[in-house]
Amino acid sequence: MITITTTPVKTLLSKSKIPGLDYVINPYVGCPHKCVYCYAEYMRKFTGHSEEWGDFLDVKECPVPLRPAQLFRTKVMLSSVTDPYNPYEKQYELTRKLLKQLIVCQAHVYILTKSALVLRDMDLLQQMPSCEVAFSIASTDESFRQLAEPGASSLEERKNALKILHQNGIHTALMAAPLFPGISDWENIITETQSYVERYSFDSLNMRPAYQRKVMNFVAQHYPQVLPLYSEIFLQENPQYWDKLSQDIAAYCRRNNIRFDVHFGSARSRN
């Protein structure tokens, strides 16, 4: 059972710390997808909630509309520490209301989600001067998705949504992340989606101390065969795995003329 509360805020807009973006909007606090690896779990300590991350959702209420003069042709992302299309967006429509305002602002909008609910707003996305929708996919194995991302859309739903967006003229991207060593097949992710994805990003599994134990327990329970590899990479902190993987991805993408960027390894790559 998830706890839903409304939270008054003075603004929904945050200056972006992500390179290439001006602002970030997170319409909600929390996320019911309950991804085992969620990097945003650290946000819980700022909420006052006793519930576990994934068991509560704060719906932001802001009486102040976005200012077109401030956001005119800026680059705005939805969202960095929540999914703007969590299942409760069907009821509250915060993201849809924001998109209507961003059309007026003529902002360049970047959406990151795990939910096929984004298709509901196709009519608004097509009115944007520039819009990109990215789905994050860590594996093309649906059994992994059910274990690691139980509240998110299925992999077929995500891939179908990307295909429909692409067919309707919306720029599409896929974030292959987080890559689980020995589990995620990044080459298969590309192979299954390349016909309707314009750009790929790759990111590593980031073992923050706050949830390293949870992720390691997950791997030990469901994928014990890769535990020695995880011990080498994360406990012994050997960087060679990520460096080689970064080089392999870059070589494959350049060889196949694929737009990409890699966000790990000592020499980060892009094309």
C-alpha positions, 0 to 999 in steps of 0.5 A, a space after each residue: 500500500 502506497 502512502 499518497 500526500 500532497 506537498 505545497 511547494 513554492 516552485 517546481 523548477 530547479 536549476 539543472 546540475 546535468 550538463 546540457 540542461 538548464 532546468 529540471 522539473 520533478 512533479 513528484 517526490 518518491 516513485 512507486 516503481 520500486 527499482 532495486 537500484 534506485 539512485 534517488 533513494 537518498 531523497 527519502 531523508 529529506 521527506 520526513 517519511 518513515 515508509 520505505 522508498 517506493 512506498 510513498 509519493 508526495 504530489 507537489 502543489 504549486 500555485 505559481 505557473 511557469 514563467 514563459 520569459 524565464 523558460 523561453 527556448 531553454 532546455 528542461 528535463 522531466 525528471 531527474 529523481 522521480 518518474 514523471 509518468 508514475 501510475 498516479 499521474 493518470 489521476 493527478 495529471 501534473 506532468 500533463 499540466 506542465 507540458 501545456 505550460 512548456 508549450 507556451 514557453 517554447 522550451 526544449 523538453 527532455 523526458 526520461 521515463 519507464 512508463 508507456 503512459 507518456 503516449 497519453 500526451 502525444 498531442 502535447 509532445 507534437 506541439 513542442 518546438 523540440 522534444 525528446 522522450 527517453 526510456 531507461 532499459 537495464 535489460 531486455 530480460 522481462 524476468 529481470 524487469 519483474 524482479 528489479 523494476 516491479 512497478 514499471 511498464 513491461 519491456 514490451 510496453 516500453 519498446 512499443 511506446 518508443 516505436 509509436 513515438 518515433 513513428 509520430 515524429 517525436 525524437 527518441 532516446 534509450 538510456 541503457 542503464 544501469 548496466 548490471 555486470 554479467 546480467 545486462 546485455 547492452 548489445 542486445 538492447 541496441 539490436 532490439 530497438 535500433 530501428 526506432 531509437 535515435 540516440 543511446 546513453 549508457 550508464 553503470 550500476 552505481 553502488 552508493 553506500 546507502 543501498 549497496 547492501 540491498 543491491 548485493 543481496 538482490 544479486 546474491 538471491 537471483 544471480 549468484 553466479 555473478 557474485 565473484 564479478 561484483 566483488 571484484 568490481 564493487 568491493 575491490 573497486 577494480 575500474 578495469 571492467 568499466 574501462 573495457 566496457 566503455 571501450 567496447 560500447 564506443 567501438 561497436 557504436 562507431 562501427 555501426 554509426 550509432 549516436 551514443 554517449 557513455 557515462 562511465 570509465 576513465 575515458 568517457 565517450 560519445 559520438 
